[in-house]
Amino acid sequence: MSLEQLDAFLAEARSQESLAARLNQPLELVEFLELARSCGYGVEEADVLAAQERQDAQLSDVELQHRAGIEARKLRHFIQA
């Protein structure tokens, strides 16, 4: 597991137009991990989760509440009462 590998992969993606275009498309986690590995980066699911936690830790309470509201609306539309 290496969060540094994930950061390096994303930095490379920013510099390569074709890779950036691929990452702008919806990807399942497995597809994302396979893409990173095919580019030579040892990225694991735990790295992606750690990166999400790192990003969440930088958000303000208001931003976190906003995100939670968006997710709750998605769930409410998914579960029909």
Rosetta constraint file for C-alpha pairs under 8 A:
AtomPair CA 1 CA 42 HARMONIC 7.26 0.50
AtomPair CA 1 CA 43 HARMONIC 6.54 0.50
AtomPair CA 1 CA 44 HARMONIC 5.94 0.50
AtomPair CA 1 CA 46 HARMONIC 6.87 0.50
AtomPair CA 1 CA 47 HARMONIC 6.12 0.50
AtomPair CA 2 CA 6 HARMONIC 6.77 0.50
AtomPair CA 2 CA 42 HARMONIC 7.21 0.50
AtomPair CA 2 CA 43 HARMONIC 6.51 0.50
AtomPair CA 2 CA 44 HARMONIC 7.64 0.50
AtomPair CA 2 CA 47 HARMONIC 6.09 0.50
AtomPair CA 3 CA 7 HARMONIC 6.26 0.50
AtomPair CA 3 CA 43 HARMONIC 7.59 0.50
AtomPair CA 3 CA 47 HARMONIC 5.13 0.50
AtomPair CA 3 CA 48 HARMONIC 7.70 0.50
AtomPair CA 3 CA 50 HARMONIC 7.18 0.50
AtomPair CA 3 CA 51 HARMONIC 6.92 0.50
AtomPair CA 4 CA 8 HARMONIC 6.07 0.50
AtomPair CA 5 CA 9 HARMONIC 6.10 0.50
AtomPair CA 5 CA 41 HARMONIC 5.83 0.50
AtomPair CA 5 CA 42 HARMONIC 6.25 0.50
AtomPair CA 5 CA 43 HARMONIC 6.11 0.50
AtomPair CA 6 CA 10 HARMONIC 6.21 0.50
AtomPair CA 6 CA 36 HARMONIC 7.97 0.50
AtomPair CA 6 CA 41 HARMONIC 7.26 0.50
AtomPair CA 6 CA 42 HARMONIC 7.82 0.50
AtomPair CA 6 CA 43 HARMONIC 5.74 0.50
AtomPair CA 6 CA 47 HARMONIC 6.78 0.50
AtomPair CA 6 CA 48 HARMONIC 7.44 0.50
AtomPair CA 7 CA 11 HARMONIC 6.14 0.50
AtomPair CA 8 CA 12 HARMONIC 6.19 0.50
AtomPair CA 9 CA 13 HARMONIC 6.18 0.50
AtomPair CA 9 CA 36 HARMONIC 6.55 0.50
AtomPair CA 9 CA 39 HARMONIC 7.85 0.50
AtomPair CA 9 CA 41 HARMONIC 6.43 0.50
AtomPair CA 10 CA 14 HARMONIC 6.33 0.50
AtomPair CA 11 CA 15 HARMONIC 6.71 0.50
AtomPair CA 12 CA 16 HARMONIC 6.30 0.50
AtomPair CA 13 CA 17 HARMONIC 7.26 0.50
AtomPair CA 13 CA 19 HARMONIC 5.20 0.50
AtomPair CA 13 CA 20 HARMONIC 4.94 0.50
AtomPair CA 13 CA 23 HARMONIC 7.78 0.50
AtomPair CA 14 CA 19 HARMONIC 7.76 0.50
AtomPair CA 14 CA 20 HARMONIC 5.80 0.50
AtomPair CA 15 CA 20 HARMONIC 7.68 0.50
AtomPair CA 16 CA 20 HARMONIC 6.07 0.50
AtomPair CA 17 CA 21 HARMONIC 6.08 0.50
AtomPair CA 18 CA 22 HARMONIC 6.31 0.50
AtomPair CA 19 CA 23 HARMONIC 6.29 0.50
AtomPair CA 20 CA 24 HARMONIC 6.21 0.50
AtomPair CA 21 CA 25 HARMONIC 6.82 0.50
AtomPair CA 23 CA 27 HARMONIC 7.33 0.50
AtomPair CA 23 CA 32 HARMONIC 7.83 0.50
AtomPair CA 27 CA 31 HARMONIC 5.89 0.50
AtomPair CA 27 CA 32 HARMONIC 6.06 0.50
AtomPair CA 28 CA 32 HARMONIC 6.32 0.50
AtomPair CA 29 CA 33 HARMONIC 6.18 0.50
AtomPair CA 29 CA 45 HARMONIC 7.53 0.50
AtomPair CA 30 CA 34 HARMONIC 6.14 0.50
AtomPair CA 31 CA 35 HARMONIC 6.09 0.50
AtomPair CA 32 CA 36 HARMONIC 6.25 0.50
AtomPair CA 33 CA 37 HARMONIC 6.15 0.50
AtomPair CA 33 CA 43 HARMONIC 6.17 0.50
AtomPair CA 33 CA 44 HARMONIC 6.54 0.50
AtomPair CA 33 CA 45 HARMONIC 7.34 0.50
AtomPair CA 34 CA 38 HARMONIC 6.02 0.50
AtomPair CA 35 CA 39 HARMONIC 6.42 0.50
AtomPair CA 36 CA 40 HARMONIC 6.56 0.50
AtomPair CA 36 CA 41 HARMONIC 5.30 0.50
AtomPair CA 36 CA 42 HARMONIC 7.13 0.50
AtomPair CA 36 CA 43 HARMONIC 6.41 0.50
AtomPair CA 37 CA 41 HARMONIC 4.85 0.50
AtomPair CA 37 CA 42 HARMONIC 5.72 0.50
AtomPair CA 37 CA 43 HARMONIC 6.69 0.50
AtomPair CA 43 CA 47 HARMONIC 6.28 0.50
AtomPair CA 43 CA 48 HARMONIC 7.78 0.50
AtomPair CA 44 CA 48 HARMONIC 6.85 0.50
AtomPair CA 45 CA 49 HARMONIC 6.41 0.50
AtomPair CA 46 CA 50 HARMONIC 6.03 0.50
AtomPair CA 47 CA 51 HARMONIC 6.12 0.50
AtomPair CA 48 CA 52 HARMONIC 6.28 0.50
AtomPair CA 49 CA 53 HARMONIC 6.23 0.50
AtomPair CA 50 CA 54 HARMONIC 6.08 0.50
AtomPair CA 51 CA 55 HARMONIC 6.16 0.50
AtomPair CA 52 CA 56 HARMONIC 6.10 0.50
AtomPair CA 53 CA 57 HARMONIC 6.12 0.50
AtomPair CA 54 CA 58 HARMONIC 6.76 0.50
AtomPair CA 55 CA 59 HARMONIC 6.86 0.50
AtomPair CA 56 CA 64 HARMONIC 7.39 0.50
AtomPair CA 59 CA 63 HARMONIC 5.84 0.50
AtomPair CA 59 CA 64 HARMONIC 6.29 0.50
AtomPair CA 60 CA 64 HARMONIC 6.27 0.50
AtomPair CA 61 CA 65 HARMONIC 6.11 0.50
AtomPair CA 62 CA 66 HARMONIC 6.14 0.50
AtomPair CA 63 CA 67 HARMONIC 6.24 0.50
AtomPair CA 64 CA 68 HARMONIC 6.16 0.50
AtomPair CA 65 CA 69 HARMONIC 6.14 0.50
AtomPair CA 66 CA 70 HARMONIC 6.38 0.50
AtomPair CA 67 CA 71 HARMONIC 6.32 0.50
AtomPair CA 68 CA 72 HARMONIC 6.08 0.50
AtomPair CA 69 CA 73 HARMONIC 6.23 0.50
AtomPair CA 70 CA 74 HARMONIC 6.39 0.50
AtomPair CA 71 CA 75 HARMONIC 6.28 0.50
AtomPair CA 72 CA 76 HARMONIC 6.05 0.50
AtomPair CA 73 CA 77 HARMONIC 6.23 0.50
AtomPair CA 74 CA 78 HARMONIC 6.17 0.50
AtomPair CA 75 CA 79 HARMONIC 6.08 0.50
AtomPair CA 76 CA 80 HARMONIC 6.95 0.50
